Amino acid sequence: MNWKHVKTVARTDLRQLAQAKDFWVPMSILGAIFFVVVPTILLLALTSLGDVEAISKVADAVEVLPQQAQEQIQGDTDAGRASYALAVFLFAPVAIVVPLTISTAVGAATIVGERERGTGEFLAHSPAGTREIYMGKLIASLIPGYATTIVGFGIYSIIVNVIVGPEVGGWFFPTKQWWILMLWVVPPFLAITLSVVLRLSARVKSTAAAQQASGLVTLPLIGIAYSQSTGALFGADRTSALIGGIAWGVAAIGLYKGMKSVSRGRLLGVADEM
């Protein structure tokens, strides 16, 4: 595989995406809502209310968490314990929903979009092989979602430490489980989803059809990824490593098979039947 060709394909797609304000502006807003606005409002509400009855009820809800999770919760007050549990355990969907949503939106149009723009013929006759085209498209789909997540995660970490830190004795976030989640568990689930989305994008006849099909396919994958990622946070380190390892194996198989979905004929629009 010629990685120069892969980089060229990925760089071209990312350049086009950077110029599409109608895409990245809404996606940036989405990331800001999930990583900044909602956590800030909820955490400020918890920490500013003090030890009132409402906080006590939230703290009681913490008792339903698994025993391993309860043992990790820090804080001497109900407000501190409740805000810690919210920040560490209950915002786990953020790390899953944002990258999957953004990368799916990019991946759904990445191949079929070439045909609609009339650039599929140019790409089909380029020196890049179909495997190199596939990898370039995959990288171009991964980067926006995961980059948004990394930036958002950094901002979220600061928010959590500034608001919740004083309640639990100092800065504490990211926890070890969150590092494992972000670096080991989330990436393979993102790759699994894109392996399916890119295959659909290569087979359907329009971007609209690709987006509709991708939505139906990725919804259960988001649910699976969320449940497994939440389990990784609640469980022991060994469980997190196991979940990530299995996901990486499934991702490798899915991506390998996905390479076969891209052909020069499909780029030209002469082999795009489902």
N, C-alpha and C positions, 0 to 999 in steps of 0.2 A: 504493500500500500504506500502510495506517494503522499506523505503528509503535507507537502507543499500544496498539492491540489486540494487536500482537505481544508487547509487553512484559507485558501483562496475562496472556496465555496462558502465557508463559514463567515469569513470577513465580508464578503459581498452581501450575504443575507443580513448580517448585523448592521451594515451601513444603511441598507434600505430600511431596516426597522427603526434605526435612529432618526430617520427623516420622516417617519410616519407618526406625527404628533397625535393623530386620532387614535393611535394604539397605546403609545407609552404614557400619555397623560392620564387616561382613565386607569391604567394599570398601576401607575404611581400613586394615584389617589386611593386605589384599593389597598395597596401595601401600607399607606399611611393610616388608613382607617383601622386595619387589623393590628398593626404593630405599634401605633402611637396613640390614636384618638381613644379607642375603646379601652385599652389597658390603663391609660392615664386617668380617665374618668372613673373607672371602677376602683382602681387602687387608691386614688385620692378620696373617693367616697368612703372606702373602708377605714382608711387610716385617720380621717378627719372626724368621723362620727364618734370615736372613742368607745368605751365599754358600755354601750347602751344595749337594750334588749335585741335590736336588730342584729348587732354584731354577735351577740351570744347565739342567736339562731344560726347565723352563718357558720360560726365556730362549731356548733353542734353538727352541722352538715359535714364537717371535716371528718367526723367519726365514721362516716360510711366509706372512707377511702381504705384501701388495703392496709394491713398492719405495717408492711414495710414502708409504705408512704407516710403513714402517721408517725413512725419513728424518726423520720427525717425532718419533720416540720419543726421550725425554730420559732422562738418568741415566747415572752412571759405573759403576754396579755392576749385576750380573745381577738382583739383587732390585729395584733401582730401575727398570730397563728393563722387567722383567716386570710390575711393579705399574702402571707408566705405561700399558703396552699394554692391560692388563686394564681399567683405569679408563676409558681414552679410547676404545678400539675394541671390546672384547669385551662391554661392558655395554650396547651399543646396543639390544638387544631390550627393555630396560626402558622406553625412551622410546616404544615402539610397543605393547607388550602391555598395559600398564596403562591408557592412555587408551582404547584400542579395547575392552578388556574391560568397563570401567565404562560407557562411553557406549553400547555395544551393549546392555548389560543394561537401561539406562534407555530407550533408543529402542525396543527390542523390545516393550515394554508400553505405550508412551506413547499410542498411538491406540486399539489394541484394548482397552487397559485402561479407556478411557473408557466403552466399551460395557458391559464387565463390571461396572463400578462404578455403572452407571446414570446417568452424567453426560454420556454422549454426546448425548442429546437436548437437554440444556441448552446444550452447546457448539454443536450444530448450529443452534440457533435464536438464538444470540448475534449481536451486531452484527458480530463478526469474520468476515471472508471466509475461504474455504478456504485461500488463499495465506497469509493472516496466521496462521491456525491452524497451518499446516505450518511456517512460519518460527518461530513460538513454540515448537512442539514440538522443532524442530531445535536451537534455542538452549538449551532446557532439557536436551537430551541432550548437547550439546557441553560445557557448563559443568562438570558434575561430573567428567568424565574429564580434561579439560584442566586444570582447577583442581588436581585431585589430582596431575597430572603436574608442574605448575609448582612446587607446594609440595614434592613429593618431589624434584624436580630441584634445588631450592635446598638441601635437606638433604643430598642426595647430593654436591653440589659442596663443601659444607663438609667432609664426611667424606673425600672424595678429597684435598682440599688439606691437611687436618690429618694424614692418615695417609701419603699418598704425597709431599706437598710437600717434607718434609725430605729425601727420597731423591733428589729431582731439582732441588734448589736453590731451592725456594720455591713459593709458591702459583702455580698455572698453569691451573686449571680454573674455568670452562668454556673450552675452546679455541674458536677461530673456527668450526671445523666443527660443534661442538656447538650454538653459537648459531644457525647456519644450520639445523641439523637441527630444533631445538625451535621456532623461529619461522617457518620457511619450508617445511620438508618434512613435519613431522608433522601440522600442521593440515589440509592438503588431503587427506591420506590418511584422516584422521578423518572429514572431510566426505564423502568418497567412500563410506566404509563406512556412515555414517548415512543417506546418500541411498538405499541399498539396504535397510537395516533399517527405516526409516520406511515405505518402500513396502510391505514385507512386513507390517508392523504394521497398515497400513490395509486389507490384503486378507484376512488370516486371520481365523478366528472365535474364537480364544482366545489368552490370553497364553502358555500352554504351547506352542501351535503356533508362535507368533511366535518364542519363544526357541529352539525346536528348529530352525526354518528359518534364523534368524539365525546360529546356531552353524555350520550347514553352509555358509552363504554367507561369513561373516566369516573362517573358518579360512584359506581360500586368500588372502583379502585381507590378513590378518595376515602371511602368508608373503611376499606381494608387497611389502607396505609395509616389512617387515623387510629384505628383500634390497636394496630401493632405498635405504633409510635407511643401511644398512651401506655401500653403495656411495658414498653421499654423504659418509660419514666418511672412507672410504679414498681417495676421489678428490680432484680439485682443486676449488677453489671454483667454477669455471665448471661443472663436472659437477653439483655440488650445486644450483646455481642452475637448471640445466636440468631436473634431476629434479623440483625443486619447481615450476617453471613448468608442466611437463607435467601434474603432479598437480593443480595449481590449475585448469587447463583442463578436465580430466576431471571434477573436482569440480563445476565450474560447470554443465557439461552434465547431470551426474547429478542435481544439486539442482533444476535447472530442470524436468527431466522428472519428478522426484519430486513436485513440486507438484501434478501432475495426479492423483496417486494418492489425494489426500485429497478426499473429497466429502461433502456433508451426508448423502447416502444411506448411505455407509459408517459415518459416525458414529452414524447411527440403526440400523445393523445390517441394512439392507435391500438393500445392494449390496456384500456382503463376499465374493463368490465369488472364488476364485483365477483 
